[in-house]
Amino acid sequence: MKKFQSIELRVLLEENPIEGYIEKIFFCDNDLVIAYSHKGKRYLIVKPGLVFYGETEIMCNKKKTRFSLVLEKYLEHKKILNAKIINSERLLLIEFQDYNLYMEFYPPGIIVLTDKNNTILETNITKNFGWRVIEKGKPYIYRQSPNPFDIESFYKLKESDKKDLVRALAIDLGFGKVYANELLLRTNIENKSPKLLTDKEIELLYNSFIELYNDRKPAIVNNDVVPFNLLYYKDYEKIYFPTYTQAVKEFLKEKEETKIKHIEETIKKLEELYNYYKEIGDKLMQNQYYLEQLRQNIIIAAKQYGWEKVKKYLESRGIIVNEKEGYFEIDL
């Protein structure tokens, strides 16, 4: 499945402003749904560890879990003060007067509610990562990453220990492979060591990034869904959409349909295998006495007449003898 980059999540947040007051929190299948009032009722659909988007209406079997009930207990009727993607992290922060709600859009898909001191009050996943512990009562810690909209972050590329510029842009600035390559295509800068960048090249990279971010043309292309008009995909067939949100929803729908089709095909194959082996089993049960008698007769005949004569006789009757594996085949 696609890894949504922080700049893509920023576009989704721009298209789906998270403002107003929290109404209800529940689950639809594996999706966390946050209902809030903002120019009418809105729903924030959160696919933990993957992506989020907005809806004006939903149709699903609403399910309450301990986690959603705890979130609702703290946040129901609370005013949303701010929502933002933190720097180049795939991390959404929704701020309230007394609480922070963090959502990580990378595996394992952690969602945590903290107080204003960032002490964890509730989490959907408890896990020890070594450098941080996700657990109630522990401080919530996330990786400190640079702000890609600050040119100083680009100047710091010269301090990168990455082998080449694509890796530095993809990892240090959190752009990922596609957008890192896109910036090189737009600037015609070679994929050299980031330590060799000139100030002019750094400014060119930064300006190209700003231009890229504003060059919106949402599309599904090459098993990907992107909000920007990319040179990286210029030779691929594209399906365009009015908004990135619509493109993402269609992309996920197609993925889900493909997944369902694969499951259905797998079930069909398993059913065919079941019927095949059931038929064999039924025949074995029906002919159990006959097969046991045949086995005993072969043993007796081999002792009396020798194995080679018995083998020739069996083969003349259409019975396949596999001496190496120690079995014979017979039509029932």
Sine and cosine of phi, psi and omega as CSV:
sin_phi,cos_phi,sin_psi,cos_psi,sin_omega,cos_omega
0.00,0.00,0.53,-0.85,0.00,-1.00
-0.85,0.52,0.60,-0.80,0.16,-0.99
-0.99,-0.15,0.92,-0.40,0.01,-1.00
-0.97,0.24,0.78,-0.62,-0.02,-1.00
-1.00,0.10,0.30,-0.95,-0.08,-1.00
-0.87,0.50,-0.60,0.80,-0.01,-1.00
-0.94,0.34,-0.46,0.89,0.09,-1.00
-0.95,0.31,-0.64,0.77,0.06,-1.00
-0.90,0.43,-0.57,0.82,0.05,-1.00
-0.88,0.47,-0.67,0.75,0.01,-1.00
-0.89,0.45,-0.68,0.73,0.03,-1.00
-0.88,0.48,-0.63,0.78,0.02,-1.00
-0.92,0.38,-0.62,0.79,0.06,-1.00
-0.89,0.46,-0.64,0.77,-0.02,-1.00
-0.98,0.22,-0.38,0.93,-0.04,-1.00
-0.79,-0.62,0.97,0.26,-0.05,-1.00
-0.86,0.51,0.74,-0.67,0.02,-1.00
-0.98,-0.19,0.99,-0.10,-0.08,-1.00
-0.65,-0.76,0.21,-0.98,0.07,-1.00
0.99,-0.13,-0.61,-0.79,-0.09,-1.00
-0.82,-0.58,0.60,-0.80,0.04,-1.00
-0.96,0.29,0.71,-0.70,0.06,-1.00
-0.96,-0.29,-0.91,0.42,-0.03,-1.00
-0.69,-0.73,0.40,-0.92,0.07,-1.00
-0.72,-0.70,0.79,-0.61,-0.04,-1.00
-0.39,-0.92,-0.01,-1.00,0.03,-1.00
-0.92,-0.40,0.61,-0.79,0.23,-0.97
-0.89,-0.46,0.95,-0.31,-0.14,-0.99
0.82,0.57,-0.87,-0.48,-0.01,-1.00
-0.99,-0.15,0.04,1.00,-0.03,-1.00
-1.00,-0.01,0.73,-0.68,0.13,-0.99
-0.99,0.12,0.77,-0.64,-0.02,-1.00
-0.89,-0.47,0.82,-0.57,0.05,-1.00
-0.92,-0.38,0.93,-0.38,0.03,-1.00
-1.00,0.02,0.76,-0.65,0.00,-1.00
-0.58,-0.81,0.39,-0.92,-0.02,-1.00
-0.99,-0.16,0.84,-0.54,0.06,-1.00
-0.37,-0.93,0.98,-0.20,-0.09,-1.00
0.81,0.59,0.77,0.64,-0.12,-0.99
0.98,-0.22,0.01,-1.00,-0.04,-1.00
-0.98,0.17,0.70,-0.72,0.02,-1.00
-0.77,-0.64,0.41,-0.91,0.04,-1.00
-0.79,-0.62,0.78,-0.63,0.13,-0.99
-0.99,-0.11,0.91,-0.42,0.01,-1.00
-1.00,-0.08,0.89,-0.46,-0.05,-1.00
-0.93,-0.38,0.89,-0.45,0.12,-0.99
-0.99,-0.15,0.99,-0.13,-0.15,-0.99
-0.79,0.62,0.75,-0.66,0.03,-1.00
0.98,0.18,-0.02,1.00,-0.07,-1.00
-0.82,-0.58,-0.94,0.33,-0.14,-0.99
-0.27,-0.96,0.15,-0.99,0.11,-0.99
-0.66,-0.75,0.34,-0.94,0.12,-0.99
-0.31,-0.95,0.16,-0.99,-0.05,-1.00
-0.96,-0.27,0.45,-0.89,0.09,-1.00
-0.67,-0.74,0.44,-0.90,0.09,-1.00
-0.99,-0.14,-0.30,0.95,0.09,-1.00
-0.43,-0.90,0.44,-0.90,0.01,-1.00
-0.66,-0.75,0.48,-0.88,0.08,-1.00
-0.75,-0.67,0.96,-0.29,0.01,-1.00
-0.27,-0.96,0.18,-0.98,0.09,-1.00
-0.99,0.12,0.96,-0.27,-0.04,-1.00
-0.94,0.34,0.68,-0.73,-0.05,-1.00
-0.73,-0.68,0.75,-0.66,0.06,-1.00
-0.99,-0.12,0.68,-0.73,0.11,-0.99
-0.83,-0.56,0.17,-0.99,0.03,-1.00
-0.84,0.54,-0.66,0.75,-0.03,-1.00
-0.90,0.43,-0.73,0.68,-0.01,-1.00
-0.91,0.41,-0.57,0.82,0.02,-1.00
-0.92,0.40,-0.64,0.77,0.03,-1.00
-0.92,0.40,-0.70,0.72,0.05,-1.00
-0.86,0.52,-0.69,0.72,-0.02,-1.00
-0.90,0.43,-0.63,0.78,0.02,-1.00
-0.85,0.52,-0.68,0.73,-0.03,-1.00
-0.98,0.18,-0.58,0.81,-0.24,-0.97
-0.95,-0.32,-0.22,0.98,-0.04,-1.00
-0.84,0.55,0.76,-0.65,0.00,-1.00
0.94,0.35,0.12,0.99,0.01,-1.00
-0.99,0.13,0.58,-0.82,0.00,-1.00
-0.99,0.14,0.72,-0.69,0.08,-1.00
-0.99,0.16,0.87,-0.49,-0.02,-1.00
-1.00,0.05,-0.58,0.81,-0.07,-1.00
-0.25,-0.97,0.44,-0.90,0.12,-0.99
-0.62,-0.79,0.74,-0.68,-0.06,-1.00
-0.43,-0.90,0.41,-0.91,0.19,-0.98
-1.00,0.00,0.78,-0.63,-0.08,-1.00
-0.99,0.14,0.94,-0.35,0.05,-1.00
0.72,0.69,-0.80,-0.60,-0.02,-1.00
-0.98,-0.19,0.29,0.96,0.04,-1.00
-0.99,0.13,0.48,-0.88,0.15,-0.99
-1.00,0.06,0.91,0.41,-0.17,-0.99
-0.64,-0.77,0.85,-0.52,0.03,-1.00
-0.98,-0.20,0.76,-0.65,0.06,-1.00
-0.90,-0.43,0.82,-0.57,0.13,-0.99
-0.93,-0.37,0.86,-0.51,-0.10,-0.99
-0.98,-0.22,0.68,-0.74,0.10,-0.99
-0.84,-0.54,0.08,-1.00,-0.03,-1.00
-0.88,0.48,-0.68,0.74,-0.07,-1.00
-0.92,-0.38,-0.10,0.99,-0.12,-0.99
-0.65,-0.76,0.34,-0.94,0.16,-0.99
-0.82,-0.57,0.68,-0.73,0.08,-1.00
-0.90,-0.44,0.90,-0.43,-0.03,-1.00
-0.96,-0.28,0.66,-0.75,0.05,-1.00
-0.75,-0.66,0.86,-0.51,-0.01,-1.00
-1.00,-0.09,0.82,-0.58,-0.04,-1.00
-0.97,-0.23,0.80,0.59,0.15,-0.99
-0.44,-0.90,0.41,-0.91,-0.06,-1.00
-0.84,0.54,0.62,-0.78,0.12,0.99
-1.00,0.00,0.22,0.98,0.05,-1.00
0.99,0.12,0.77,0.64,-0.04,-1.00
-0.96,0.27,0.67,-0.74,0.13,-0.99
-0.79,-0.61,0.81,-0.59,-0.02,-1.00
-0.75,-0.66,0.59,-0.80,0.15,-0.99
-0.96,-0.28,0.77,-0.63,0.00,-1.00
-0.80,-0.60,0.25,-0.97,0.19,-0.98
-0.99,0.12,-0.10,-0.99,-0.07,-1.00
-0.96,0.28,-0.16,0.99,0.12,-0.99
-1.00,-0.06,0.11,0.99,-0.01,-1.00
0.91,0.41,0.47,0.88,0.15,-0.99
-1.00,0.08,0.75,-0.66,-0.09,-1.00
-0.94,0.35,0.83,-0.56,0.07,-1.00
-0.99,-0.13,-0.54,0.84,0.01,-1.00
-0.35,-0.94,0.53,-0.85,0.02,-1.00
-0.56,-0.83,0.51,-0.86,0.05,-1.00
-0.99,0.16,-0.32,0.95,-0.02,-1.00
-0.67,-0.74,0.75,-0.66,0.11,-0.99
-0.97,-0.24,0.83,-0.56,-0.08,-1.00
-0.38,-0.93,0.61,-0.79,0.07,-1.00
-0.97,-0.24,0.92,-0.40,-0.01,-1.00
-0.99,-0.11,0.03,1.00,-0.08,-1.00
1.00,-0.01,-0.91,0.41,-0.02,-1.00
-0.99,0.16,-0.22,0.98,0.10,-1.00
-0.43,-0.90,0.46,-0.89,0.02,-1.00
-0.85,-0.53,0.86,-0.50,0.05,-1.00
-1.00,-0.06,0.97,-0.23,-0.09,-1.00
-0.29,-0.96,0.55,-0.83,0.02,-1.00
-0.83,0.56,0.71,-0.70,0.02,-1.00
1.00,-0.02,-0.25,0.97,0.01,-1.00
-1.00,-0.01,0.41,-0.91,0.08,-1.00
-0.94,0.33,0.66,-0.75,0.06,-1.00
-0.99,0.12,0.86,-0.52,-0.03,-1.00
-0.87,-0.50,0.70,-0.72,0.10,-1.00
-0.72,-0.69,0.33,-0.95,-0.05,-1.00
-0.90,0.43,0.74,-0.67,0.04,-1.00
-0.99,0.10,0.90,-0.43,-0.07,-1.00
-0.87,-0.50,0.34,-0.94,-0.01,-1.00
-0.96,0.28,0.38,-0.93,0.07,-1.00
-1.00,0.02,0.92,-0.40,-0.07,-1.00
-0.93,0.38,-0.24,0.97,0.01,-1.00
-1.00,-0.02,0.03,1.00,0.06,-1.00
-0.96,-0.27,0.86,-0.52,-0.06,-1.00
-0.87,0.49,-0.43,0.91,0.03,-1.00
-0.88,0.47,-0.51,0.86,0.05,-1.00
-0.90,0.44,-0.55,0.84,0.03,-1.00
-0.96,0.27,-0.60,0.80,0.05,-1.00
-0.89,0.45,-0.53,0.85,-0.01,-1.00
-0.95,0.31,-0.14,0.99,0.08,-1.00
-0.87,0.50,-0.48,0.88,-0.01,-1.00
-0.91,0.41,-0.30,0.96,0.03,-1.00
-1.00,-0.08,-0.01,1.00,-0.08,-1.00
-0.92,0.40,0.56,-0.83,0.06,-1.00
-0.99,-0.14,0.14,0.99,-0.02,-1.00
-0.96,0.29,0.47,-0.88,-0.09,-1.00
-0.89,0.46,-0.65,0.76,-0.05,-1.00
-0.59,-0.81,0.09,-1.00,-0.11,-0.99
-0.92,0.39,-0.62,0.78,0.02,-1.00
-0.86,0.51,-0.71,0.71,0.01,-1.00
-0.91,0.42,-0.63,0.77,0.00,-1.00
-0.90,0.44,-0.71,0.71,0.03,-1.00
-0.92,0.39,-0.66,0.75,-0.05,-1.00
-0.93,0.37,-0.66,0.75,-0.11,-0.99
-0.99,-0.14,-0.81,0.59,-0.08,-1.00
-0.91,0.41,-0.64,0.77,0.00,-1.00
-0.99,-0.17,0.00,1.00,0.12,-0.99
0.94,0.34,0.45,0.90,-0.03,-1.00
-0.99,0.12,-0.39,0.92,-0.10,-0.99
0.98,0.18,0.21,-0.98,-0.11,-0.99
-0.88,0.48,-0.72,0.69,-0.10,-1.00
-0.88,0.48,-0.76,0.64,-0.07,-1.00
-0.97,0.26,-0.48,0.88,0.10,-1.00
-0.89,0.45,-0.72,0.69,0.04,-1.00
-0.92,0.40,-0.58,0.81,0.01,-1.00
-0.87,0.50,-0.67,0.74,-0.01,-1.00
-0.91,0.42,-0.58,0.81,0.05,-1.00
-0.94,0.35,-0.60,0.80,0.04,-1.00
-0.91,0.42,-0.63,0.78,-0.04,-1.00
-0.96,0.28,-0.44,0.90,-0.07,-1.00
-0.97,-0.26,-0.23,0.97,-0.07,-1.00
0.87,0.49,0.48,0.88,0.08,-1.00
-1.00,0.04,0.71,-0.70,-0.02,-1.00
-0.95,0.33,0.40,-0.92,-0.03,-1.00
-0.99,0.13,0.95,0.32,-0.06,-1.00
-0.98,-0.21,-0.05,-1.00,0.08,-1.00
-0.89,0.46,0.72,-0.70,0.02,-1.00
-0.88,0.47,-0.37,0.93,0.02,-1.00
-0.91,0.41,-0.35,0.94,-0.05,-1.00
-1.00,-0.04,0.05,1.00,0.00,-1.00
-0.91,0.41,0.65,-0.76,0.12,-0.99
-1.00,-0.02,0.29,-0.96,0.03,-1.00
-0.87,0.49,-0.60,0.80,0.01,-1.00
-0.90,0.44,-0.66,0.75,0.02,-1.00
-0.92,0.39,-0.61,0.79,0.03,-1.00
-0.89,0.45,-0.71,0.71,0.03,-1.00
-0.90,0.44,-0.60,0.80,0.03,-1.00
-0.91,0.41,-0.68,0.74,0.04,-1.00
-0.88,0.47,-0.71,0.71,-0.02,-1.00
-0.89,0.46,-0.75,0.67,-0.01,-1.00
-0.89,0.45,-0.59,0.80,0.03,-1.00
-0.92,0.38,-0.58,0.81,0.06,-1.00
-0.90,0.44,-0.71,0.70,0.01,-1.00
-0.88,0.48,-0.67,0.74,0.05,-1.00
-0.89,0.45,-0.68,0.73,0.03,-1.00
-0.86,0.50,-0.71,0.70,-0.07,-1.00
-0.89,0.46,-0.50,0.86,-0.01,-1.00
-1.00,-0.06,-0.07,1.00,-0.01,-1.00
-1.00,-0.04,0.96,0.28,-0.12,-0.99
-0.99,0.11,0.76,-0.65,0.11,-0.99
-0.33,-0.94,0.97,0.26,-0.11,-0.99
-0.84,0.55,0.71,-0.70,-0.04,-1.00
-0.39,-0.92,0.45,-0.89,0.23,-0.97
-0.99,-0.14,0.81,-0.59,-0.09,-1.00
-0.44,-0.90,0.74,-0.67,0.12,-0.99
0.76,0.65,0.79,0.62,0.01,-1.00
0.86,0.51,0.52,0.85,-0.01,-1.00
-0.64,-0.77,0.31,-0.95,0.10,-1.00
-0.70,-0.71,0.85,-0.52,-0.15,-0.99
-0.76,-0.65,0.50,-0.87,0.01,-1.00
-1.00,-0.03,-0.14,0.99,-0.15,-0.99
-0.91,-0.42,0.32,-0.95,0.08,-1.00
-1.00,0.08,0.96,-0.28,-0.18,-0.98
-0.95,-0.32,0.74,-0.67,0.17,-0.99
-0.92,0.39,-0.51,0.86,-0.04,-1.00
-0.84,0.54,-0.52,0.85,-0.02,-1.00
-0.93,-0.37,0.39,0.92,-0.14,-0.99
-0.89,0.46,-0.45,0.89,-0.05,-1.00
-0.99,-0.10,0.11,0.99,-0.04,-1.00
-0.97,-0.24,0.50,-0.87,0.07,-1.00
-0.94,0.33,0.65,-0.76,-0.08,-1.00
-0.79,-0.62,0.49,-0.87,0.17,-0.99
-0.89,-0.45,0.89,-0.45,-0.10,-0.99
-1.00,-0.06,0.43,-0.90,0.00,-1.00
-0.69,-0.72,0.45,-0.89,0.02,-1.00
-0.89,0.46,-0.57,0.82,0.00,-1.00
-0.72,-0.70,0.36,-0.93,0.05,-1.00
-0.93,0.38,-0.57,0.82,0.02,-1.00
-0.85,0.53,-0.72,0.70,0.02,-1.00
-0.90,0.44,-0.64,0.77,0.02,-1.00
-0.90,0.44,-0.69,0.72,-0.01,-1.00
-0.90,0.44,-0.70,0.71,-0.01,-1.00
-0.88,0.47,-0.67,0.74,0.02,-1.00
-0.93,0.37,-0.64,0.77,0.03,-1.00
-0.87,0.50,-0.73,0.68,0.00,-1.00
-0.92,0.39,-0.59,0.80,0.04,-1.00
-0.89,0.46,-0.71,0.70,0.02,-1.00
-0.89,0.46,-0.65,0.76,0.02,-1.00
-0.89,0.45,-0.66,0.75,0.00,-1.00
-0.92,0.40,-0.65,0.76,0.03,-1.00
-0.90,0.43,-0.64,0.77,0.05,-1.00
-0.90,0.44,-0.66,0.75,0.01,-1.00
-0.90,0.44,-0.70,0.71,0.00,-1.00
-0.90,0.44,-0.68,0.74,0.02,-1.00
-0.88,0.48,-0.67,0.74,0.02,-1.00
-0.90,0.45,-0.66,0.75,0.02,-1.00
-0.89,0.45,-0.69,0.72,0.01,-1.00
-0.89,0.46,-0.66,0.75,0.03,-1.00
-0.91,0.42,-0.64,0.77,0.03,-1.00
-0.90,0.43,-0.69,0.73,0.02,-1.00
-0.88,0.48,-0.67,0.74,0.01,-1.00
-0.88,0.48,-0.69,0.72,0.02,-1.00
-0.90,0.44,-0.65,0.76,0.02,-1.00
-0.91,0.41,-0.62,0.79,0.04,-1.00
-0.90,0.43,-0.65,0.76,0.03,-1.00
-0.90,0.43,-0.67,0.74,0.04,-1.00
-0.90,0.44,-0.66,0.75,0.01,-1.00
-0.87,0.49,-0.73,0.68,-0.02,-1.00
-0.90,0.43,-0.61,0.79,0.01,-1.00
-0.90,0.44,-0.77,0.64,-0.03,-1.00
-0.96,0.29,-0.46,0.89,0.07,-1.00
-0.92,0.40,-0.66,0.75,0.03,-1.00
-0.88,0.47,-0.67,0.74,0.04,-1.00
-0.89,0.46,-0.71,0.70,0.00,-1.00
-0.88,0.48,-0.66,0.75,0.01,-1.00
-0.89,0.45,-0.67,0.74,0.00,-1.00
-0.91,0.41,-0.62,0.78,0.03,-1.00
-0.90,0.45,-0.66,0.75,0.01,-1.00
-0.91,0.41,-0.66,0.75,-0.02,-1.00
-0.92,0.39,-0.51,0.86,-0.08,-1.00
-0.93,-0.38,0.35,0.94,-0.07,-1.00
-0.85,0.53,-0.73,0.69,-0.03,-1.00
-0.91,0.42,-0.69,0.72,-0.01,-1.00
-0.88,0.48,-0.70,0.72,-0.03,-1.00
-0.92,0.39,-0.62,0.79,0.02,-1.00
-0.92,0.39,-0.65,0.76,0.04,-1.00
-0.90,0.44,-0.65,0.76,0.03,-1.00
-0.88,0.47,-0.69,0.72,0.01,-1.00
-0.88,0.48,-0.70,0.71,-0.01,-1.00
-0.91,0.42,-0.65,0.76,0.00,-1.00
-0.91,0.42,-0.61,0.79,0.03,-1.00
-0.90,0.44,-0.68,0.73,0.01,-1.00
-0.88,0.48,-0.71,0.70,-0.02,-1.00
-0.91,0.41,-0.70,0.71,-0.02,-1.00
-0.90,0.44,-0.62,0.79,0.00,-1.00
-0.90,0.44,-0.58,0.81,0.02,-1.00
-0.94,0.34,-0.59,0.81,-0.06,-1.00
-0.99,0.14,-0.68,0.74,-0.14,-0.99
-0.92,-0.38,-0.11,0.99,-0.04,-1.00
1.00,-0.02,0.53,-0.85,-0.11,-0.99
-0.91,0.41,-0.62,0.78,-0.06,-1.00
-0.88,0.47,-0.66,0.75,0.03,-1.00
-0.91,0.41,-0.66,0.75,0.01,-1.00
-0.90,0.43,-0.66,0.75,0.00,-1.00
-0.88,0.48,-0.71,0.70,0.01,-1.00
-0.89,0.46,-0.64,0.77,0.01,-1.00
-0.90,0.45,-0.71,0.70,0.00,-1.00
-0.88,0.48,-0.69,0.72,-0.02,-1.00
-0.92,0.39,-0.54,0.84,0.05,-1.00
-0.93,0.38,-0.37,0.93,0.03,-1.00
-1.00,-0.10,0.20,0.98,0.06,-1.00
0.99,0.11,0.22,0.98,0.02,-1.00
-1.00,-0.07,0.84,-0.54,-0.02,-1.00
-1.00,0.09,0.82,-0.57,-0.02,-1.00
-0.95,-0.30,0.84,-0.55,0.05,-1.00
-0.92,-0.38,1.00,-0.07,-0.06,-1.00
-0.92,0.38,-0.61,0.79,-0.07,-1.00
-0.87,0.48,-0.70,0.71,-0.03,-1.00
-1.00,-0.01,-0.22,0.97,0.07,-1.00
0.98,0.18,0.66,0.76,0.06,-1.00
-0.49,-0.87,0.22,-0.98,0.11,-0.99
-0.75,-0.67,0.41,-0.91,-0.02,-1.00
-0.93,-0.37,0.70,-0.72,-0.02,-1.00
-0.62,-0.79,0.67,-0.74,0.06,-1.00
-0.98,0.19,0.74,-0.68,0.02,-1.00
-0.96,-0.30,0.00,0.00,0.00,0.00
